[in-house]
């Protein structure tokens, strides 16, 4: 990696490597916070999908029960 890093205007902790033009994040606290938020969002999405599956299964079981009672 090049030692030539330039600050990215308007962004704290972001630098551009002048040789490769890559953006480098030197703010590890912000990065870790982002990772935690992303994981929390994934967990909520997974929980929601599990609830949807359980409701679907309950609907199916109720339908089967009604069919047995009527049949």
Helices and strands as residue ranges (DSSP letters): E 5-7, E 14-17, E 23-25, H 28-70
